Amino acid sequence: MLTKDEFKTTVINGRLEKGMVSFGGSPMVVDNLDNLYAYLKGRSDGAITRSKVEELK
């Protein structure tokens, strides 16, 4: 499990050796990193079991 800082670094820089591209150039991703982390952490911990994901506008 990644820490929040490791998660942010991974999303921003990517992991090309593992096939994950960088999302550091995407303002929508960068501006919502905290929300993305919270959602994925909640899913991982079982705190969020069902969700209706909606597009950000």
C-alpha positions as CSV (number, residue, x, y, z in Angstrom):
1,M,0.0,0.0,0.0
2,L,1.3,3.4,-0.9
3,T,1.3,6.4,1.4
4,K,-0.6,9.4,0.3
5,D,2.6,11.1,-0.7
6,E,3.8,8.1,-2.6
7,F,0.4,7.9,-4.4
8,K,0.6,11.5,-5.5
9,T,4.2,11.1,-6.7
10,T,3.3,8.0,-8.6
11,V,0.2,9.5,-10.3
12,I,2.1,12.7,-11.2
13,N,5.3,11.0,-12.4
14,G,3.9,7.7,-13.6
15,R,5.8,4.4,-13.5
16,L,6.8,3.9,-17.1
17,E,8.7,0.7,-16.3
18,K,5.4,-0.8,-15.2
19,G,3.4,0.7,-18.0
20,M,1.8,3.6,-16.1
21,V,2.0,6.9,-17.8
22,S,2.4,10.2,-16.0
23,F,-0.8,12.3,-15.3
24,G,1.2,15.3,-14.1
25,G,0.2,17.2,-17.3
26,S,-3.5,16.8,-16.6
27,P,-4.9,19.6,-14.5
28,M,-8.1,17.7,-13.9
29,V,-6.1,14.8,-12.3
30,V,-3.6,17.0,-10.5
31,D,-6.4,19.3,-9.1
32,N,-8.3,16.3,-7.8
33,L,-5.5,14.1,-6.4
34,D,-6.8,14.3,-2.8
35,N,-10.3,13.3,-3.9
36,L,-8.9,10.4,-6.1
37,Y,-6.8,9.2,-3.2
38,A,-9.7,9.4,-0.7
39,Y,-11.9,7.4,-3.1
40,L,-9.4,4.7,-3.8
41,K,-8.3,4.4,-0.2
42,G,-12.0,4.1,0.8
43,R,-12.5,1.3,-1.7
44,S,-9.3,-0.4,-0.6
45,D,-10.2,-0.2,3.1
46,G,-13.8,-1.3,2.5
47,A,-15.2,1.9,3.8
48,I,-16.8,2.5,0.3
49,T,-18.4,-0.6,-1.0
50,R,-20.7,0.9,-3.6
51,S,-20.4,4.1,-5.4
52,K,-22.0,6.0,-8.3
53,V,-19.1,7.8,-10.0
54,E,-20.0,10.9,-11.9
55,E,-17.9,13.0,-14.3
56,L,-16.5,16.2,-12.8
57,K,-17.6,19.4,-14.6
